[in-house]
Amino acid sequence: MIASASAESYQKTIETILPSPEVDAMIVIYIPIDRNDSGDIAEAIRNGVTNARAAGAETKPVVACLMSDSGSRLVINGRETIPSYRFPESTARVLSKAANYAEWRAKPLAMVPGFSDLRVDAAREVVTAALKTRGDSWLTTTEVRAILSSFGIPSVPGILARTSDEAARAASSIGFPVALKLASQRVLHKTEVGAVRLNIQGEDAVRRVFDEIKQEGMEGILVQKMISDGVELMIGVAPDSLFGPLIAFGLGGIHVEILADVRFRVTPLTDQDAHEMVREIRGYRLLEGYRGHAPADVKAIEEILLRVSRLVEEIPEIRELDLNPIFGLPPGQGCLVADARIRIASG
């Protein structure tokens, strides 16, 4: 149709196009050249849609864009209301939302899985004791690891050391190379202050690094097995005033801040939610295996998402949670949380 198309052209075009099997939905756009034609065009749209419905297009969505003074009014066609908008972009967004909603409704039913190995009471005891002792606060490294363990969320093997000699003995028992990380409620971003050291070999090196990164008031230094394989991922939880806990998933390490490749869902997560979150990030190709790098254990990643969802549902005092990085190991080897923070609050 051309800009000077008549009311008759609008009606015939709608009658021809809308019933076509190649067409799923229709946006009717009218930009007036003569404002006196607006009423005739609106009538032509009504008649065209009515006739198209009678010809077999009963269920196809129709939205309109009438860029005139009366463009915001609705076009009425019997018992049907055709939404009319001032600008084409609005009609496209509306149709997009409707299509996405229809696709969501058509999905198979999802479920919130249960886990038989959860020790919910043990995790609650940790949180209750922390609130009683310190009130609203960040949990200690020991408390965080205990809670994750209670919900079957695996962490990188590690030992909290309070002296350099303890750190050296811990490293020997874990096996070299190791990573050393400051454990302190005062320092939330350890890498920014140089309090994370990797690939440390030998007891002497462990003692030296311990002395370099120790701080006043620290819990200690966490000595961990060095993980060199896997894709770095993150899972986070933050409160939403309307929907409750909001779970985030994406690439971990520094990538989460630089690339912002993150997807969100509200709790409780279903198995379908976890499946989609993992595959929606742009970095999913890394999890499939890329240029010689082994793929990640996607099933294990989905399971951790579901366990985190259950954790924050069962322990509502958890207001923030950050697992970063999580190492997604090759298929069959699972995932390991390398660093974690949890903030709790009562009420």
GIZIKA-V691434 format. One record per residue. RES is the residue in one small letter. PSI is psi in radians with two decimals (999 if undefined). Layout:
res->{RES | RES}
psi->{PSI | PSI}
//
This chain:
res->{m | i | a | s | a | s | a | e | s | y | q | k | t | i | e | t | i | l | p | s | p | e | v | d | a | m | i | v | i | y | i | p | i | d | r | n | d | s | g | d | i | a | e | a | i | r | n | g | v | t | n | a | r | a | a | g | a | e | t | k | p | v | v | a | c | l | m | s | d | s | g | s | r | l | v | i | n | g | r | e | t | i | p | s | y | r | f | p | e | s | t | a | r | v | l | s | k | a | a | n | y | a | e | w | r | a | k | p | l | a | m | v | p | g | f | s | d | l | r | v | d | a | a | r | e | v | v | t | a | a | l | k | t | r | g | d | s | w | l | t | t | t | e | v | r | a | i | l | s | s | f | g | i | p | s | v | p | g | i | l | a | r | t | s | d | e | a | a | r | a | a | s | s | i | g | f | p | v | a | l | k | l | a | s | q | r | v | l | h | k | t | e | v | g | a | v | r | l | n | i | q | g | e | d | a | v | r | r | v | f | d | e | i | k | q | e | g | m | e | g | i | l | v | q | k | m | i | s | d | g | v | e | l | m | i | g | v | a | p | d | s | l | f | g | p | l | i | a | f | g | l | g | g | i | h | v | e | i | l | a | d | v | r | f | r | v | t | p | l | t | d | q | d | a | h | e | m | v | r | e | i | r | g | y | r | l | l | e | g | y | r | g | h | a | p | a | d | v | k | a | i | e | e | i | l | l | r | v | s | r | l | v | e | e | i | p | e | i | r | e | l | d | l | n | p | i | f | g | l | p | p | g | q | g | c | l | v | a | d | a | r | i | r | i | a | s | g}
psi->{2.56 | 2.98 | -0.54 | 0.35 | 2.46 | 3.00 | -0.68 | -0.68 | -0.72 | -0.83 | -0.80 | -0.65 | -0.79 | -0.76 | -0.53 | -0.77 | -0.78 | -0.72 | -0.17 | 2.39 | -0.28 | -0.13 | 2.25 | -0.51 | 2.89 | 2.40 | 2.13 | 2.07 | 2.27 | 2.10 | 1.91 | 2.36 | -0.71 | 2.01 | -0.37 | -0.25 | -0.18 | -0.73 | -0.71 | -0.68 | -0.76 | -0.73 | -0.69 | -0.66 | -0.79 | -0.84 | -0.70 | -0.76 | -0.72 | -0.83 | -0.62 | -0.66 | -0.76 | -0.43 | 0.06 | -0.02 | 0.85 | -0.59 | 0.06 | 2.28 | 2.47 | 2.21 | 2.72 | 2.70 | 1.80 | 1.76 | 1.15 | 3.10 | -0.52 | 0.27 | -0.41 | -0.16 | 2.72 | 2.48 | 2.07 | 2.31 | 1.54 | -2.14 | -0.04 | 2.42 | 2.13 | 1.97 | 2.39 | 2.39 | 2.80 | -0.52 | 2.57 | -0.59 | -0.65 | -0.74 | -0.70 | -0.71 | -0.74 | -0.81 | -0.64 | -0.79 | -0.72 | -0.72 | -0.74 | -0.70 | -0.72 | -0.69 | -0.70 | -0.74 | -0.50 | -0.15 | 2.68 | 2.70 | 2.37 | 2.96 | 2.68 | 1.85 | 2.70 | 2.80 | 2.27 | -0.17 | 0.18 | 2.44 | 1.30 | -0.75 | -0.67 | -0.73 | -0.70 | -0.67 | -0.72 | -0.82 | -0.75 | -0.77 | -0.70 | -0.74 | -0.69 | -0.63 | -0.79 | -0.20 | -2.74 | 2.20 | 3.01 | 2.43 | 2.71 | 2.90 | -0.75 | -0.75 | -0.73 | -0.81 | -0.59 | -0.70 | -0.78 | -0.74 | -0.67 | -0.46 | 0.28 | 0.47 | 1.92 | 2.44 | 2.77 | 2.30 | 2.33 | 2.81 | 2.32 | 2.10 | 2.51 | -0.12 | 2.88 | -0.61 | -0.69 | -0.68 | -0.73 | -0.77 | -0.69 | -0.73 | -0.70 | -0.68 | -0.56 | -0.69 | 2.36 | 2.70 | 2.81 | 2.93 | 2.47 | 2.32 | 2.36 | 2.31 | 1.87 | 2.34 | -0.26 | -0.38 | 1.91 | -0.55 | 1.54 | -0.62 | -0.51 | -0.38 | 0.28 | 0.51 | 0.34 | 2.14 | 2.39 | 2.82 | 0.86 | 2.24 | 2.25 | 2.59 | -0.67 | -0.73 | -0.66 | -0.77 | -0.75 | -0.79 | -0.68 | -0.84 | -0.50 | -0.60 | -0.07 | 2.66 | 2.80 | 2.43 | 0.18 | 2.77 | -0.58 | -2.88 | 2.20 | 2.11 | 2.11 | 2.67 | 2.35 | 2.17 | 2.08 | -0.29 | 2.97 | 2.87 | 2.33 | 2.18 | 3.00 | 2.61 | 2.27 | 2.74 | 2.30 | 2.64 | 2.53 | 2.32 | -0.44 | -0.73 | -0.11 | -2.62 | 2.34 | 2.17 | 2.33 | 2.53 | 2.42 | -2.99 | 2.56 | -2.85 | -2.48 | -0.25 | -0.57 | -0.58 | -0.59 | -0.81 | -0.41 | 0.71 | 1.37 | 2.52 | 2.63 | 2.62 | 2.70 | 2.72 | 2.74 | 2.49 | 2.47 | 2.95 | -0.58 | -0.67 | -0.86 | -0.74 | -0.78 | -0.72 | -0.76 | -0.68 | -0.20 | -0.37 | 2.59 | -0.45 | 0.16 | -0.49 | -0.56 | -0.59 | -0.39 | -0.22 | 2.22 | 2.16 | 0.95 | -0.22 | 2.41 | 2.56 | 2.89 | 2.85 | 1.50 | -0.67 | -0.70 | -0.63 | -0.78 | -0.68 | -0.69 | -0.71 | -0.79 | -0.65 | -0.67 | -0.72 | -0.80 | -0.66 | -0.89 | -0.35 | -0.73 | -0.55 | 1.40 | -0.23 | -0.25 | 1.97 | -0.50 | 2.51 | 2.38 | 1.95 | 1.81 | 2.01 | 2.76 | 2.25 | 1.99 | 1.79 | 2.97 | 2.77 | 2.34 | -0.20 | -0.08 | -2.72 | 2.71 | 2.28 | 2.14 | -0.53 | 2.48 | 2.54 | 2.49 | 2.25 | 2.34 | 2.70 | 2.54 | 2.85 | 999}
//
